Amino acid sequence: MTTENNKGRSSWKSATPDTTTERKCIGNSADAQRARLLAALETGPLTTLEARRDLDIMMPAARVHELRHRFGKTIVTERVSRQTEAGNDHVMALYVLLPGAQIDLFDLQVGGSA
């Protein structure tokens, strides 16, 4: 059923069941948003504005927090100034996914060999 709210939505919402990569990212559940965000971060850095505009994630900081603390991803946040489509400068987050495992500082041995 088509409603007024569905008009003008991105085409990724109507992905066919045969496209498995796109099916994982369908919807606005927290799981779907985390999957979209992680996939995007694996290709390179991403700003708050890009996450909202391109990935349809309205609260990217919450999804980054979950990826860090629930899923152990090492994501660094930097503050950058970017111009919006309206031409205004805004300071926003730039998220960078670091490769490799997250290091737990409490597991490091002091004064001994690892």
C-alpha positions in Angstrom: 0.0 0.0 0.0 1.4 3.4 -0.9 0.9 6.3 1.4 1.6 10.0 1.2 4.6 9.5 3.4 6.3 7.1 1.0 6.3 9.4 -2.0 9.7 10.7 -3.0 11.7 8.1 -0.9 15.0 6.8 -2.1 15.1 3.9 -4.4 17.1 1.7 -2.0 13.8 1.3 0.0 12.3 -0.6 -3.0 15.2 -3.0 -3.6 14.1 -6.4 -4.9 14.5 -9.5 -2.7 17.2 -10.8 -5.0 19.6 -8.0 -4.2 21.0 -9.4 -0.9 23.5 -6.5 -0.2 20.8 -3.9 -0.6 18.2 -5.9 1.4 20.4 -5.8 4.5 20.1 -2.0 4.4 16.4 -1.7 3.9 14.5 0.2 6.5 15.1 2.6 9.3 15.6 0.2 12.2 18.7 0.7 14.3 20.2 -2.5 12.8 19.6 -1.3 9.2 21.1 2.1 10.0 24.2 0.5 11.7 24.7 -1.7 8.6 24.5 1.2 6.2 26.8 3.3 8.4 29.4 0.5 8.8 29.4 -0.3 5.1 30.0 3.4 4.3 32.7 3.8 6.9 34.5 0.8 5.4 34.9 2.7 2.2 36.2 5.9 3.9 35.5 8.8 6.3 32.0 10.1 6.6 30.6 13.4 8.0 27.4 13.8 10.0 25.9 15.7 7.1 26.7 12.8 4.6 25.3 10.2 7.0 22.0 12.2 7.2 21.8 13.1 3.5 23.1 10.0 1.8 22.4 7.2 4.3 19.1 8.5 5.8 20.5 8.3 9.4 19.2 11.2 11.3 21.3 10.6 14.5 24.6 9.2 13.3 26.3 9.9 16.6 24.0 7.3 18.3 24.8 4.7 15.6 28.5 5.4 16.0 28.2 5.0 19.7 26.5 1.6 19.3 29.2 0.5 16.8 31.9 1.4 19.2 30.5 0.2 22.5 28.3 -2.8 21.5 30.2 -4.1 18.5 33.8 -3.1 19.4 34.5 -1.0 16.3 37.3 1.6 16.6 35.8 4.8 15.2 37.6 8.1 15.6 35.7 11.4 15.6 37.2 14.6 14.4 35.6 18.0 14.2 35.6 19.6 10.8 34.0 22.6 9.1 31.9 21.8 6.0 29.6 23.9 3.9 26.0 22.8 3.6 23.9 22.7 0.4 22.5 26.1 1.6 26.0 27.5 1.6 26.4 27.9 5.3 29.5 26.7 7.2 28.9 24.2 10.0 31.3 22.4 12.4 30.4 18.7 12.4 31.8 15.3 13.1 33.9 13.4 10.7 33.9 9.7 11.5 36.8 7.5 10.6 36.8 3.7 11.0 40.2 2.4 12.0 41.3 -1.0 10.6 42.1 -3.9 12.9 41.0 -5.0 16.4 40.2 -2.5 19.1 43.0 -2.5 21.8 41.9 -2.8 25.4 44.4 -0.8 27.4 43.6 -2.8 30.5 44.8 -6.0 28.8 48.3 -4.6 28.2 51.0 -5.9 30.5 53.2 -3.4 32.2 57.0 -4.1 32.6 56.8 -7.6 31.0 56.9 -9.1 27.5 53.7 -9.5 25.7 
